[in-house]
Amino acid sequence: MADIWRYIDDRHCPAAFNMALDEAISVALKNNASPPTLRLYGWDMPSVSIGYFQKISDINTGYCLSNNIPVVRRLTGGRAILHGKEITYSLSAKTSGHFAGGLLESYKKIGTALSLALSQTGLSTEMKISKMPAESKSPGIGLKSPLCFQSASYGEITLRNKKIIGSAQKRWPGSFLQQGSIPLATDRDTLMHVFRLRSLCGPGVLPAGLEEVVPGTNAERLKESIRRSFEETFEVHLIPSSATKEEVSLAMQLEAQKYLSHEWTFRR
């Protein structure tokens, strides 16, 4: 009999609440109050998330403040992302069963599911399977650029030599949270200002969204492909649902006390 996972096709939420709800779901999972959960969601306005280990100085916070671009620090590692028109995913699961093989193996399995989802929409992708440098703290850490989509790490997906899904993980004893971004379009002007890229690279090497690489990409069909691909890859049933009242209540606390706080966001 196939395992039962939860599938949350969520709305567009504020940056701090998005991060808070992902953490709240992971807490519920750790406490055996919720099943493994795949959540797909969006952002209510252009926002920047930075990795847990990243320095806040990597981004132009003055520009973000003056242009009403929220900045939030993730629980997961990796480098900064300008979120906008995209599909964001999070997976909260136990480090047993399907994910008993460790960090890199879990990246590979999740990457396989995402790659399958893209192939079902007619996209031919590649997954990076070379190991990250030993000095890296986690996939995506250790390279000079502060921008997530400037290079692909282990288990991440590329299309026509462009990285199209950026992912990062937070692990606890017995469980983990993986978050990832699938851009549909890229605001190049804002991107270059947020990451001070004018003197670092030319427009030709900036990341592209799926709609720009493959015109006609449909977000709703892609989300359905992601759901089906996770079911097929992990041989589970994903049951459409929503966050519990307890998860939402905890998320609201985390949003106010942590993800909206200067101490958390500017901790590095």
C-alpha positions, -999 to 999 in steps of 0.1 A, spaced: 0 0 0 14 34 -10 23 60 17 1 90 21 17 124 18 0 158 20 -1 182 -10 -7 219 -4 -14 241 -34 -11 273 -16 -18 310 -24 6 339 -29 17 349 6 40 376 22 77 366 23 79 363 61 48 342 63 59 318 35 91 311 55 72 308 88 46 284 74 74 261 59 90 260 93 57 254 111 49 225 88 84 210 95 79 214 133 45 195 130 62 168 110 90 164 135 64 161 163 45 134 142 15 158 140 16 160 102 25 137 74 53 144 48 42 175 30 48 190 -4 38 227 -5 36 248 -37 32 285 -33 39 320 -46 48 355 -33 25 384 -29 51 409 -42 87 407 -54 108 396 -24 143 385 -16 152 354 4 188 349 16 203 317 28 208 308 64 246 312 63 246 342 39 258 377 48 231 403 45 257 426 28 255 403 -2 224 422 -13 216 459 -17 193 463 13 190 500 7 176 494 -27 152 468 -14 140 492 13 134 521 -10 116 499 -36 94 480 -11 111 447 -17 108 425 15 140 407 26 137 375 46 163 350 58 155 313 51 161 284 74 177 266 45 212 273 31 221 283 -3 223 318 -18 199 346 -23 169 345 -46 148 373 -60 113 358 -59 86 371 -83 67 352 -110 76 316 -100 65 284 -84 81 278 -51 81 244 -35 89 231 0 91 195 11 90 185 47 99 148 53 116 123 76 151 112 71 140 76 69 124 54 43 127 72 9 153 96 24 174 73 45 204 77 22 216 111 35 218 147 22 231 142 -13 209 112 -20 178 132 -9 188 160 -32 191 136 -61 158 119 -55 139 152 -52 158 164 -83 147 133 -101 110 141 -93 114 177 -104 131 167 -136 104 142 -144 78 169 -139 95 192 -164 98 164 -189 61 157 -186 55 193 -199 78 187 -228 110 202 -214 143 183 -217 164 190 -186 196 178 -170 204 172 -133 238 180 -119 252 149 -102 288 158 -95 295 164 -58 298 198 -43 333 211 -32 344 198 2 347 233 16 311 241 9 288 241 39 259 229 18 249 228 -18 250 264 -32 275 277 -5 312 284 -11 310 301 -45 317 339 -48 284 350 -64 256 358 -39 230 349 -65 215 314 -64 209 310 -101 244 319 -112 256 282 -107 241 248 -103 248 225 -73 243 188 -67 208 176 -76 198 209 -92 182 212 -126 194 229 -158 177 236 -191 198 245 -222 228 252 -199 207 275 -176 199 266 -140 161 267 -138 155 253 -102 174 265 -72 171 243 -40 184 243 -5 179 221 26 177 223 64 182 191 83 174 181 119 178 147 136 152 126 119 137 151 94 145 178 69 130 208 50 139 214 14 129 246 -3 132 255 -40 124 281 -66 112 276 -101 112 310 -119 88 315 -147 101 350 -156 130 372 -145 129 409 -137 165 415 -149 166 452 -139 155 446 -103 178 415 -102 209 435 -112 201 463 -87 194 439 -58 226 420 -64 248 449 -76 255 429 -108 262 458 -132 300 454 -127 299 417 -122 283 402 -153 265 411 -185 228 405 -192 236 375 -213 245 354 -183 217 363 -160 191 336 -152 161 331 -174 126 320 -163 108 290 -179 84 312 -198 114 329 -214 132 297 -223 101 278 -234 73 303 -244 39 290 -235 49 273 -202 17 270 -181 21 273 -143 -10 253 -134 -1 224 -157 35 225 -143 22 223 -107 0 193 -116 30 177 -132 51 182 -101 24 166 -80 22 136 -103 59 132 -106 64 131 -68 37 104 -66 55 84 -93 90 89 -80 83 81 -44 53 57 -50 31 77 -27 -4 93 -28 -4 131 -25 -37 141 -9 -47 177 -16 -51 195 17 -42 227 36 -21 237 66 -37 228 100 -50 254 124 -21 246 147 4 250 118 -11 284 108 -11 296 144 26 286 149 34 302 115 19 335 127 40 334 158 71 327 138 64 354 113 60 381 140 88 369 164 114 356 139 110 362 102 99 399 105 126 406 131 158 426 123 177 402 146 169 372 124 173 388 90 205 407 98 220 381 120 250 377 97 
